[in-house]
Amino acid sequence: MSFTQPFWLWLLPVMWWVYWRWFRATGPHGALRLALLTLAGLVLAGPRIHLGGRGTDVVVVLDESLSVTEVERQGYRELVKQAEKHRRDGDRLGIVRFGGATRVEKRLEDEKLPGEWLDLGQQHRSDVRAGVETALRITPENRPARLVLVTDGELSRAATDEAGRLAATRRVPVDVCRVSKPAVRDVSVAELELPAEVAVGRPFQFTAWLQSSAPAEVTYELRRDRQAIARGTVTVGAGLRPVLLRDVLVTEGVHGYELVVSAPGEDRVADNNRARAVVSCRSGRKVTLVTRAPQGNMARVLDAFQIPHEVVTPDQAPAALALENLAGKLGVIIDNVNAQSIGPDGMRAVRQFVKTFGGGLMMTGGRESFGVGGYFNSVIEDCLPVTLEARKEIRKSRLSMAIAMDRSGSMSVPVPGGLQKMDLANNGAVEAIKMLGPLDRISVIAVDSAAHVIVPLAAVDDTGALIGKVRKIRSEGGGIFIYEALEAGFKQLQKADTQVRHMILFADAADSEMPGDYQKLLQTFRQQNMTVSVIGLGTEHDSDAALLKDIARLGEGRIFFTDRPEELPRLFSYETLLADRSAYVENPVSIQQSPAGLAVLSALPGELPAPAVAAYNLGYLKPQAQAAWVTKESKDDPTVLWGFGASGVGRSTALLFDVDGADGRALQTWSGFAGFLGATIRWTMAGKEPDATVELRRDGQDLVATLDMAGDLQQRLTAAPTLRIVTPQTGDEPQLLPLRQQADGTWSTRFAMEQNGFYHAVAHLGDAGIVRAAPVVLPYSAEYRYWEPTQTDERVQTLLEMTGGKLRNQWTDVFQLPRWKPVGVDLRPWLLVIMLVGWVVEISMRRLLYAQRWPARFAPKVKIPPAQPVAPAPVSPEPATPTPPPAPPPPPSATLDAMNKVKRKRQ
């Protein structure tokens, strides 16, 4: 037991003396009075009973945000070891790490220090509040505790104040161990201020704010759309320096600016030496046409119908289809361009643009599009009105395929989602198996320093069993021996009796070993009509990429490189479709028009030719989509040639035939062809925004969105508007935020930007439609911005004052009892209850005469013997002498004394 105010205990002897001198009472009444006085003294002293055992709990809270360098983070282990050395019997040590996320690395109950610390991730913030909250959560309240925050002090004021309040509420002091920063100058771009929108051909000016921790000669370069347009040198003192810049835009669209600075000598943080911003320049919205035929039919129709557009070649597509460049567009047309040209980032941007931001998407067919173009299992397929699987019932050829899988040590590397690279490679093989039917043959081989046949060549009649075997493949270490893999695949395909025999080699582009005499082996492949394609994990610049390219060339197959393991399922599906040769049907067909198609076209512009197309891509209508054109040849289950429908808040159209190539020549000569294309484009791109605007602006590290709409539009709203934000870290799914109405009638919300990159937003107004906002860019992580030393000192000092902690430079006394000791269970509430009950009893004893009646009630009772009968005296001749009456028995002395006392009291 301990006391929070022990000096009150000296009052007890005084209280006892006063009681004995003036308030003494006898019997139980006196004992009760004495007990109540003693309890009053104990309550003043604040007694607590200890249930947690002896010792002190110390939790070390480590700041691992990006502002703390890797070298500084490596020193954390030494600090923890120093604290561990001074731990006494009963003391306990815990470890919590924080950045944007938090992780408990060692609980107080654990005896040993962790051997390896797992990757924390999410280091673009210094969420000290979450770190302190996690540390308090693992700290019991019945033991003395202290937190030691190890940080560089570059913490936001709001988070630091909240952390201090949490610790002060628990009365747990927070000590701070400052990570020392190197005395090196830091030059940065603090801000690049651009207007949100400018007019075409009108000059405008903007300001760049440069910052340096010490005087420096700073050289800057201004780039627009990745092209340098201005350079200069300015002198920047210790602080901020504005630089006025000018430009004029002569083309419409969203233009990106980047300012890069440098200075002679060492720079402490290089990541804050560049800043980016965007500006919108437009007089009307355009359509982005991605095509291999810049002067083809699609471009001519857009010109004829006066639809504003820009033409993008396949090699320009990844940059042109970035979400920031689609911000001001009506829609996208992908005209017979394969998925490899668009790229994974471009496909994700198109999906977000259509489903979240209400853009239009049209895709036309050909030998480089839809399934044979690599869009099966892609994110763009999710936007289309058709699915692209090659259904087994329409296939006319049998296929035997061998898949050789790299299971070397590099395949054990974790990827997002809690998986390993090997898991995604297995998923790719599974997707290939799903596309095959009972007439096909499959073999799966796992390869490291030897080939291991997991699935011998067999018919694909029990898909579940085959998939189960493939999913069990695990990385076994070592490298992949290429010759062993090719030889094992060749032996399996030799057993096949199908016309098409194909092998897929999946290998690491930087870890492919022991190719042996692969040229001679691949010559044998060709002699027996076998082909080999390669999927390389990595880039074509990796050390073994040339070898893999040569294998694909000699094997008369295809080569695919990807450094994103999540792309593997799509690439395996793509290669299977190409080997299967059934996703593109070369069969002349006639077209049958549906009422849905007539509704889009308003009227049929001329009679359709018969047959209309010589070949077409396979696609199957989704449940919510509509078929406008189908084939006449199959009446029971007609093939879709033109489908359309809604996709999220946008629209999409699929023309599963070539609008420029020879396979669609008959349709292209049709008199109504231009009218058909123009009407379809107009329907697809018919995005219309309501009378409202959304503005995004940066407020420090926060993004502030403001929605302003016309009064009549507000009255028509059936629900509060919402904002959907696509951030650099949310991936494909936008983040939904509620908008709250302000006093001036606008609606707004605030969002914390945690990672550098573009932030896109769109307001959803229910049935009234959507409103897009111009994108905002966070130039670099807030962890890389320059902090004034006074800011850091102020944050740290505030935290120390709020919690009663101290600035810690050594660890010898870290386990000493803190000044605040909120330990054990407070006994004062219980003692007060006991005092209240005792007081009531004491009053009752005094007022209701319990004390006075105690002796009479419990005194021993004296029994009075009954009177004995007296026998009559015999008659005597002498005269009788009178006998005095007998004296009454004397009353019991105790009873008499009690009665006399009562009489005296009443008198």
MARROFI-774002 format. One record per residue (C-alpha): x, y, z; residue in three letters. Coordinates in steps of 0.001 Angstrom, whole numbers, plus 500000, padded with zeros to 6 digits. Each point is the difference from the previous one (the first is absolute). Layout:
# MARROFI-774002
XYZALA ...
***
This chain:
# MARROFI-774002
500000500000500000MET 501123503589499315SER 498683503514500656PHE 499732502845497507THR 499981502649502813GLN 501907498258502818PRO 500611503201502038PHE 496362499822501227TRP 500926496921502012LEU 501692502304502555TRP 496531501315500822LEU 498841496655501420LEU 501760500273503425PRO 498553503500500451VAL 496499498768499164MET 500354497083502457TRP 501142502334502830TRP 497079502385499429VAL 497605497072500059TYR 501464498618503228TRP 499920503416501665ARG 496517501242499068TRP 497967497448498014PHE 500802496707501675ARG 497169497514500352ALA 499881496558501511THR 499066496713498428GLY 499219499419496287PRO 498936503613499604HIS 503494501203500872GLY 501652497428497740ALA 497823501121497074LEU 500893503665500531ARG 503701499185500107LEU 499744497931496791ALA 498215502830498158LEU 502700502503500970LEU 502706497616498809THR 498237499436496655LEU 499736503784499480ALA 503767500323500365GLY 500623497152497591LEU 497681501527497370VAL 501973503254500174LEU 503241498037499444ALA 498650498353496798GLY 500656496282500529PRO 500457497724496956ARG 500354496241499943ILE 502514498569497537HIS 498953497058497820LEU 502584500142497196GLY 503098498892501793GLY 503191501962500377ARG 501992501723497268GLY 499392502626497306THR 498706499612496439ASP 501873501910497274VAL 498754500065496389VAL 502438501362497407VAL 498039501685497177VAL 502125500209496833LEU 499324502532497223ASP 500655498259496659GLU 498532502543497597SER 501897501064496898LEU 501441503068501705SER 502133497624502096VAL 502772498651497814THR 500782496314499626GLU 503301500450501850VAL 498163501597502919GLU 497423497203500062ARG 502773497404500093GLN 501255501665503205GLY 496689499243501705TYR 501109496473500844ARG 502946501336501965GLU 497735502354501952LEU 497672497141500883VAL 502967497880501127LYS 501161502834502262GLN 496570500139501625ALA 499989496208500425GLU 503353500130501859LYS 498507502137502773HIS 496915497855500546ARG 499671498788503595ARG 498129497061501458ASP 496297500623499418GLY 500528502686497323ASP 498562499405496536ARG 500907501460496581LEU 497722500380496957GLY 500613501292496466ILE 497545501799497703VAL 500916501286496517ARG 497993502593498097PHE 499932501919496754GLY 496690500237498175GLY 499234496580501511ALA 500872498561503418THR 501408496656501040ARG 500607498401503415VAL 503474498528499569GLU 500343498729503580LYS 497328499685502662ARG 500778500611503651LEU 499443496334500812GLU 502623498844497482ASP 503383499317501561GLU 502241500012496933LYS 500671502814497546LEU 498704499266496463PRO 502534498470497648GLY 498759501631496780GLU 497717502994499630TRP 497417499658497251LEU 499497502744497437ASP 497723502681501431LEU 498790501500496703GLY 497925503208499756GLN 502857502299501016GLN 498664503155498329HIS 498652501331503329ARG 501212500483503561SER 496817498940501767ASP 501317500481503520VAL 496470499926501378ARG 499479496451498739ALA 503418498973501309GLY 499312501321503518VAL 496478498587499987GLU 501314496537499079THR 502640500193502732ALA 497381500973502598LEU 497757497166498842ARG 502625497370500822ILE 500874501653503346THR 497930498803502998PRO 498558502616502333GLU 500981498226503225ASN 503765500509499575ARG 502234503063499797PRO 500824500727496359ALA 502020502326497795ARG 500099500512496232LEU 503246500950498248VAL 499372501585496589LEU 503009499739497677VAL 499466502509497177THR 501570502745497952ASP 497280502331501289GLY 498526500725496570GLU 496432499387501179LEU 496791501822499192SER 498616502227502730ARG 496533498424500014ALA 501317496430500298ALA 502513500958502703THR 497398501826502093ASP 497579497074499731GLU 502734497549501005ALA 500810502162503012GLY 496351500114501073ARG 499697496209499774LEU 503092499455502156ALA 499027502718502506ALA 496565498437500447THR 501660496738500973ARG 502589501945502045ARG 502822498259498148VAL 503043502245499394PRO 501462500093496483VAL 503756500517499796ASP 501510501056496670VAL 503288498752498587CYS 500899502283497080ARG 501614498505496901VAL 502733502429499032SER 499953501285496440LYS 503235500487498041PRO 501117503612499709ALA 499535500033496223VAL 498215502687498003ARG 496618499125498521ASP 498709501679496820VAL 496402499372498957SER 497010501205498006VAL 497493500931502682ALA 497126500708497595GLU 499165500324496306LEU 496893502176499768GLU 498110499706496697LEU 496481501182499116PRO 497455497222499636ALA 498979501072496477GLU 501295502383497338VAL 498808501127496569ALA 501541498802496742VAL 502587502458498657GLY 499840502325503000ARG 503252500486501977PRO 499870499337503732PHE 502462500150502854GLN 500515497858503055PHE 502319499754502991THR 502489497408501164ALA 501095500190503642TRP 503574498808500557LEU 501345499229503452GLN 503429499406501494SER 501235499387503531SER 503116502078499235ALA 500885502585497317PRO 500560498355496602ALA 500163500676496273GLU 497090497935498648VAL 499652498983496368THR 496484499179498812TYR 498485498447496878GLU 496316500276499085LEU 498475497206497913ARG 496628499905498294ARG 498720496587498907ASP 503525498640500647ARG 501655502575497725GLN 502307502686501471ALA 498646503501499334ILE 501991502213502411ALA 503214499977502038ARG 501600502403502439GLY 502045500561503145THR 498923501931503091VAL 501497500676503419THR 497963498528502826VAL 500693501046503572GLY 499185497996503090ALA 496256499804499472GLY 497491500413497161LEU 500606501769496692ARG 497257500528497343PRO 500860499596496308VAL 497552501471497483LEU 499463497904496841LEU 497973500543496821ARG 498590497829497229ASP 497331499866497294VAL 498088496914498843LEU 498952499644496378VAL 498448496535500205THR 497040498794502002GLU 500162497346502665GLY 501499499423503405VAL 503683500976500070HIS 502457498885502636GLY 502782502236501331TYR 503066498938501927GLU 502622502182501669LEU 503370498429500840VAL 502631501783502125VAL 503615499263500886SER 502823501689501882ALA 503754499389500261PRO 501067497801502875GLY 498198497353502002GLU 496209500073500337ASP 498490498284503045ARG 496725498921498300VAL 499998499606496219ALA 496344498929499754ASP 498673503517500683ASN 502014501558497153ASN 497142499729497531ARG 496350501001500036ALA 497163499350497583ARG 496695501675499233ALA 497372499942497251VAL 497976502632498209VAL 496954499520497800SER 499795501759496651CYS 496851499262498057ARG 497155501490498041SER 498161496711499631GLY 500450496359500849ARG 501728497588497665LYS 500069496325499154VAL 503330498157500180THR 500404497653497018LEU 502661497286500438VAL 500613498447496589THR 502575498516497667ARG 498361501887497112ALA 500191503757500753PRO 498391500736496613GLN 497579497057500108GLY 496222499769499996ASN 499545500832503669MET 501993503240499787ALA 498150501025496826ARG 496607499427501609VAL 500973502081503033LEU 501016502816497667ASP 496814499680497955ALA 497751500168503062PHE 502091502849501474GLN 500681498104503185ILE 503076501524501701PRO 502667497365500316HIS 503705499256500270GLU 501730497133498229VAL 502409497865502049VAL 502253497298498580THR 500576496752501984PRO 503430501053501235ASP 498477503256501355GLN 497090498221501664ALA 501423499388503524PRO 500635503717500566ALA 496881501225498197ALA 497743497675502001LEU 501298501062503418ALA 497048501064502110LEU 501223503595500288GLU 500019500259496185ASN 496488498548499751LEU 498606502505502515ALA 498569502333497366GLY 499022497380497394LYS 496613498781498809LEU 501170496464499414GLY 502514497549498556VAL 499914497979496766ILE 502376497013499807ILE 500127499130496320ASP 501562496531499543ASN 502923500592502400VAL 501207497195502256ASN 500183500090503795ALA 503786499883500084GLN 500119503404498302SER 497519501501502461ILE 501880498616503007GLY 498641499038503418PRO 499965503591501287ASP 498177501224496917GLY 497373497260500293MET 499380500802503661ARG 499693503704499181ALA 497447499307497254VAL 497944497864502375ARG 499973502751502650GLN 499231502619497370PHE 496930498107498786VAL 498541498449503146LYS 500752502784502493THR 500322503200497947PHE 497271499345497427GLY 502114499862496847GLY 499110498031496885GLY 501883496996498617LEU 499784498536496497MET 502084497010498908MET 500145498741496438THR 501002496504498876GLY 502767498543497900GLY 502953497717500461ARG 501479502244502714GLU 496894500497502105SER 497700498377502556PHE 501068496440500952GLY 502794499603497435VAL 501203503467500983GLY 500588498969503612GLY 496959501611501637TYR 498606496755501432PHE 500369500073503801ASN 501023503666499827SER 498425502916501864VAL 498725501425496710ILE 497878496881499464GLU 498122501077503123ASP 498911503183498141CYS 498867498301496790LEU 496413498839499256PRO 501364496549499035VAL 502135497305501596THR 502944498642498050LEU 500446496374501047GLU 500436497420497254ALA 497165497585500731ARG 500906496382499544LYS 496948499136497941GLU 500997502210497056ILE 503590498773499738ARG 500806497981496894LYS 503597498896500700SER 501560497979502778ARG 502973501367501896LEU 502790498378501990SER 501902502387502227MET 502923499622502397ALA 500655502705502596ILE 503475500144501565ALA 499875502068503225MET 502950501697501664ASP 499961499098503707ARG 503457501331500876SER 500770501980503157GLY 498999503330498450SER 496408498768499741MET 499615500038503788SER 500089503811500121VAL 496776501390501558PRO 497640502152497919VAL 497046502182501089PRO 497042498044501290GLY 501959497619502212GLY 501073497795497077LEU 503300499030498436GLN 501090500270496376LYS 499598496222499797MET 496316500293500936ASP 499349502406497114LEU 501910497796497573ALA 497861497068501167ASN 496898502130499401ASN 501198500607496449GLY 500332496265499333ALA 496561499478501548VAL 498448502563497637GLU 501587498173497048ALA 498545496669501187ILE 496531501539500397LYS 500008500994496329MET 500588496440498795LEU 497431497263499494GLY 499802496167500218PRO 501444499595496492LEU 503108501991500937ASP 503129498764501771ARG 502009501753502708ILE 503277499424501817SER 501465502148502786VAL 503690499844500949ILE 501666501769502959ALA 503651500844499345VAL 502898501024502236ASP 503334498247499554SER 498019497054498611ALA 496635499428498354ALA 497169498598502138HIS 496920498812498107VAL 497054501077502141ILE 497320499101497443VAL 500990497418497347PRO 498374500601496612LEU 496325499145500454ALA 496548500927498750ALA 498396503011501638VAL 497004498053501230ASP 500353500600503755ASP 500799503678500199THR 499658500156503794GLY 502597497301500606ALA 502473501604497577LEU 499563503434501588ILE 500522498509503467GLY 503363498536498969LYS 501165503261498434VAL 499099502143503016ARG 502254497852502191LYS 503157501002498111ILE 502361501877502328ARG 503345501712499540SER 502796497587500921GLU 503019502317499646GLY 502858499988497520GLY 499726501197496406GLY 498145498806496906ILE 501928497724497605PHE 498675500971496566ILE 501156496942498069TYR 498431497678502595GLU 496696501855499632ALA 499973499901496188LEU 500983496351499891GLU 497282498985502469ALA 497368501899498001GLY 501152498389496768PHE 499701496501501510LYS 496458500691501156GLN 498842501455496653LEU 501491497029498153GLN 497228497898501538LYS 497244502232498573ALA 497917499009496970ASP 498454503452499364THR 500722502237497044GLN 501004503011502134VAL 502814499364502492ARG 501232503019501916HIS 502236500710502980MET 499979502995502376ILE 503285500627501813LEU 499651502235503051PHE 503381501184501320ALA 501667502786501971ASP 501628502427497564ALA 502866500567502446ALA 500521496440501259ASP 499849497587497039SER 502953497623500084GLU 501592497063498179MET 498411500418496543PRO 502232497292498546GLY 499647499378496257ASP 496495501482499902TYR 500330500976496319GLN 500317496370498912LYS 497119498943502268LEU 497719502717498603LEU 500867498872496475GLN 498598496618500997THR 496855501787501235PHE 499480501552496575ARG 500619496739498186GLN 497146498415501942GLN 497654503014499582ASN 500252501123503593MET 500146503659500964THR 501374501752503097VAL 498974503332501515SER 501651501656502987VAL 498618502063502889ILE 502869501776501733GLY 499614501402503496LEU 501967503236499800GLY 500854502402497192THR 501639499584496629GLU 503055501770501421HIS 500705497307502613ASP 503091497826499835SER 498311496916498495ASP 497395501792497868ALA 502008499502496770ALA 500050496234500611LEU 496234499880500486LEU 499420502073496866LYS 502147497632497991ASP 498095496973501322ILE 496690501550498912ALA 501431500876496583ARG 501429496546499363LEU 496854498383501396GLY 497849502061497570GLU 497934501259502907GLY 499536503273501839ARG 501875501747502785ILE 498374501976502845PHE 501771501867502761PHE 498388501358503152THR 501493501257503235ASP 496578499872501634ARG 499117496522501267PRO 496305500916500134GLU 500048500071496181GLU 500952496299499742LEU 496440498566499923PRO 499093502289497104ARG 503155499133498051LEU 499498496258500412PHE 496397500396498793SER 501152502167497101TYR 502585497483498847GLU 497511497121500308THR 497497501858497823LEU 502665500688497384LEU 501109496378499983ALA 496389498805499870ASP 499225502215496970ARG 496267500015500705SER 499392503502501396ALA 500061501496496489TYR 497562498301497628VAL 500776500226496282GLU 496570499247498638ASN 497983502429497798PRO 496678500868501640VAL 497014502242499391SER 498642502444502562ILE 496570500085501564GLN 498858503312501491GLN 498187500099503386SER 497523502623501259PRO 502673501115502492ALA 502356500842497159GLY 497306501964498189LEU 499430502041503178ALA 503675501051500043VAL 500107500764496278LEU 496502501566499915SER 499631498463496530ALA 501932497471497927LEU 502156502041497594PRO 499732497777496923GLY 499677496250499523GLU 502720497852501584LEU 502159497937497628PRO 499883496209500121ALA 502388498588501046PRO 501161503047501994ALA 503241498803501628VAL 502488497287499091ALA 501233499466503596ALA 499114501106503490TYR 501110499797503642ASN 498172497765502442LEU 498088501727502756GLY 496997499055502132TYR 497426502515501148LEU 499977500904503684LYS 496652499824501832PRO 499430503764500235GLN 501210500815496466ALA 498083500048496727GLN 500809498492496614ALA 499507502372497059ALA 501402497741497242TRP 500202496215500044VAL 500846497391497363THR 497208498518497887LYS 501688496611499662GLU 499292498753503546SER 496352500624500841LYS 499898498057503270ASP 503069501679501539ASP 500999502910497742PRO 503498501427500305THR 500230503628501113VAL 501641502363497508LEU 499007503270501626TRP 499149500345503710GLY 499552503010502229PHE 498921500926503507GLY 500726501923503172ALA 503280499470501829SER 499995501521503453GLY 498974503612499400VAL 501390499925496446GLY 499123498235496742ARG 501811497408497917SER 499645498574496503THR 501627496950498425ALA 500245499632496182LEU 501364496461499627LEU 501163500458496421PHE 502729501945498243ASP 498969503488498872VAL 503236500591498047ASP 501498496659498939GLY 499251497648497128ALA 497782497728502121ASP 497363502765500180GLY 500366501315496465ARG 496414499168498945ALA 498559501924502944LEU 502364502916499460GLN 498693500483496458THR 496418500136501273TRP 498384503367499285SER 498794500390503556GLY 503302499040501621PHE 501081503558500941ALA 496556500838501389GLY 500002496772502024PHE 503423500740501523LEU 499191503652500695GLY 496708499221501737ALA 501614497259502093THR 502850502308501066ILE 497551502742500962ARG 497938497602502125TRP 503094498605501740THR 501520503391500750MET 496746501698501010ALA 501225500989503439GLY 498230503066501377LYS 500743501684503296GLU 497402501911502037PRO 500224503707500783ASP 502608499633502735ALA 503752500219500558THR 502456498180502256VAL 503245501678501016GLU 502952498190501566LEU 502734501855501816ARG 502903499080502213ARG 500090501259503565ASP 503356498812501300GLY 499747496220499969GLN 496195500049499743ASP 497875499957496871LEU 496945502250500255VAL 497113499412497579ALA 497220502563499535THR 496804499329498018LEU 497957502974498797ASP 496706499418498199MET 497050502000498775ALA 497132500554502434GLY 497410498103497952ASP 502389497032499798LEU 500353499936503781GLN 496240499851500346GLN 499838496972497706ARG 502508498000502030LEU 498497496920501624THR 503092499254502108ALA 503150501739501140ALA 502701500051497277PRO 503118497897500409THR 503562500326498786LEU 502031497162498525ARG 503773500458500114ILE 502546497935498105VAL 503337500298501790THR 503467498596499247PRO 499539497384502729GLN 496360498887499506THR 500690498014496818GLY 496987499294497821ASP 497333500783502590GLU 499170503640500834PRO 499518501175503571GLN 496499501213500847LEU 499644503154502123LEU 496806501769501124PRO 499618503679499114LEU 498635502314502703ARG 498062503179499294GLN 501600503245501158GLN 498445503270501113ALA 500518501593496581ASP 498044497205498260GLY 503002498129498639THR 500914496424500874TRP 503506499050501051SER 502220497338501519THR 503621499631501037ARG 502311497080499249PHE 503545499265501230ALA 502453499463497125MET 502517497405501127GLU 501939499166496835GLN 501412502072497186ASN 498251499846496653GLY 496746501029498357PHE 496683500233501848TYR 496843499844497873HIS 496483500640501215ALA 496430499930498697VAL 496808501054501787ALA 496992497694499669HIS 496657501794500202LEU 497711496987499753GLY 497552500193497103ASP 501312503489499139ALA 503273498545498680GLY 503667500483500803ILE 502420502926500086VAL 503707499501499341ARG 502761502035501603ALA 503378500944498582ALA 502699497794501576PRO 502305501172502765VAL 503522498701500471VAL 502009499538503177LEU 503534500587498682PRO 501799497880502567TYR 499210498281503257SER 499418502352502914ALA 502721498052501790GLU 502559501601497653TYR 499061503614500592ARG 502437502237501837TYR 499244500643503672TRP 501298503002501875GLU 501877498943503158PRO 497748502288502058THR 496935498078498756GLN 501523496693501072THR 501043501316503427ASP 496544501476500572GLU 498199496714499227ARG 502323497990502271VAL 499794502482502889GLN 496203500052499833THR 499858496218500247LEU 502380499955502977LEU 498013502643501872GLU 496666498285499394MET 501149496602501249THR 502646500830502589GLY 502742498293498015GLY 503543501097499402LYS 502493500292497166LEU 501996496788500220ARG 503634499636498929ASN 500937496947502084GLN 498148496868501126TRP 501426499236503453THR 496898501195501886ASP 497388499017497450VAL 498469497381502322PHE 499844502231503071GLN 496504500755501227LEU 498532502933498044PRO 498866503131501792ARG 496442499069499236TRP 499185496551501353LYS 496373499186499089PRO 500382496406501153VAL 497830497596501951GLY 496373500329501051VAL 498875503157501799ASP 498418499019503345LEU 498518503420500819ARG 496563499367498405PRO 499644496778502002TRP 501140501610503244LEU 497551502862499516LEU 497139497522499621VAL 501079498196503177ILE 500205503352501833MET 496505500936498858LEU 498559496731501237VAL 501899500306503301GLY 498819503575500474TRP 496364498922499575VAL 500522497213502544VAL 501652502427502439GLU 497105502449499728ILE 497548497199500541SER 501794498813503091MET 500099503531501425ARG 496510501196499069ARG 497989496861500565LEU 501589499193503373LEU 501656496843498832TYR 503085500994501944ALA 498088500595503222GLN 497962496813499830ARG 502946497805499246TRP 500853499169503658PRO 496364499406501030ALA 499318497822496989ARG 503004497796500395PHE 500328499951503876ALA 499478496555501714PRO 496430499466501209LYS 499446498917503678VAL 497172497561500517LYS 497675500732503015ILE 498954496729501623PRO 496244499523500349PRO 498455500407503453ALA 499600496729502011GLN 496488499227501506PRO 499916500320503846VAL 498244497222502046ALA 497410501225502558PRO 501342500158503598ALA 498507497546502552PRO 497524501362502494VAL 501709500676503310SER 498375500647503361PRO 502264502998500581GLU 498880503208498482PRO 501308500587496520ALA 502758502571499373THR 499583502067496780PRO 502595498998497247THR 501544502855497860PRO 499479499735496231PRO 502928498499497989PRO 502458502539498416ALA 499978500164496146PRO 503026498441498279PRO 502741502540499247PRO 500181501048496325PRO 503074498888497948PRO 502781502528500423SER 500814500250496213ALA 496418500695499047THR 499662502582502742LEU 503175501779498900ASP 498767500206496419ALA 496658501373501065MET 501609502583502246ASN 502262501151497168LYS 496980500437497747VAL 498255502063502657LYS 503037502205500448ARG 500288500489496245LYS 496375501074499754ARG 500441502420502851GLN 
***
